Amino acid sequence: MKKQGHPPYQEVLFIDESSQDKWVCRSTYQTDERETFEGQEYPVCRVAISGYSHPAYTGTQQFVDTEGRIDKFRRKYQRGKKSS
């Protein structure tokens, strides 16, 4: 393997911007921003959404149905029928 061909594989501090959760994981991500976490300094990768804040993983996803799916379906398919 070439010595200059790959970025260093190192521990990186990931910060979820929406929930402010932090965790350390190994990555090749490169940045100049650094932050101290649990007594050690790490390069920082800020993410907009992660497993800590994604609705599918947290169970907080809400479906707001203002019209009612069944009523909407019935109206859509009642248009072509003639009433007797």
Secondary structure by P-SEA (a helix, b strand, c coil): ccccccccbbbbbbbcccccbbbbbbccccccbbbbcccbbbbbbbbcccccccccccccbbbbbcccaaaaaaaaaacccccc
